[in-house]
Amino acid sequence: MNLKIEYSALSLDTSKRNRKEIDQDIEAVELLINKHLSEPYSVYVYRFFLNNWPELCLMAKCGGKLVGSIISKVETHRDVRLRGYIGMLAVEEKFRGRGIAKQLIGKSLDIMIAKGCDEIILETEVVNKKALRLYEGFGFVRVKRLYRYYMNKHDALQADTSNYEKSLH
């Protein structure tokens, strides 16, 4: 089955969309992330990312329904580097294996690189082998193990991608 997936950044522009539509997208992103990640996030975490970097909240929709999302940010690190950070990524289970996560990651990386990021980092659970393979396919390299990082007591692996090349996606 060939489904049409549409990708877009979250728009907070009230001159183009009404407040209800914006709030529905934010709520859908929050529900999707909370459903699929082991770590619960407060509404304040979402608002921090979405209000500061809405162009880095990318959504994948099928028939108008949210089926995947990635939330990232770009900040100065130690007053020297511009660092991109992938904070959250989730895809509905029945839509996995269709390249949606790859598209979301690739689009997010491209935006961060266009903004001038020197490095891009992320953390993921050590036990999430599929996520580790996915990120490694984009050139992420494991750089640090963070013991008992998550609330479920799982360790995290921190990875960065100084080796990312656009040709990988």
BELVENZI-V411778 format. One record per backbone hydrogen bond with DSSP energy under -1.0 kcal/mol. CO is the residue of the C=O (numbers start at 1). NH is the residue of the N-H. Records with the same first field share a line. If there is no record, write none. Layout:
# BELVENZI-V411778
CO = NH + NH
This chain:
# BELVENZI-V411778
6 = 61
8 = 59
13 = 16 + 17
18 = 22
19 = 23
20 = 24
21 = 25
22 = 26
23 = 27
24 = 28
25 = 29
26 = 30
27 = 31
28 = 32
29 = 33
30 = 34
31 = 35
32 = 36
33 = 37
42 = 46
43 = 47
44 = 48
45 = 49
46 = 50
47 = 51
48 = 52
49 = 53
53 = 56
54 = 57
56 = 72
57 = 10
58 = 70
59 = 8
60 = 67 + 68
61 = 6
62 = 65
65 = 62
67 = 92
68 = 60
69 = 90
70 = 58
71 = 87 + 88
73 = 85
75 = 83
77 = 80 + 81
81 = 77
82 = 118 + 119
83 = 75
84 = 121
85 = 73
88 = 71
90 = 69
92 = 95
93 = 96
99 = 103
100 = 104
101 = 105
102 = 106
103 = 107
104 = 108
105 = 109
106 = 110
107 = 111
108 = 112
109 = 113
110 = 114
111 = 115
112 = 117
113 = 116
119 = 84
120 = 161
121 = 86
122 = 159
124 = 157
125 = 128
127 = 129
128 = 132
129 = 133
130 = 134
131 = 135
132 = 136
133 = 137
135 = 138 + 140
136 = 139
141 = 160
144 = 158
146 = 149 + 156
150 = 153
154 = 150
155 = 126
156 = 146
157 = 124
158 = 143 + 144
159 = 122
160 = 141
161 = 164
165 = 168
166 = 169
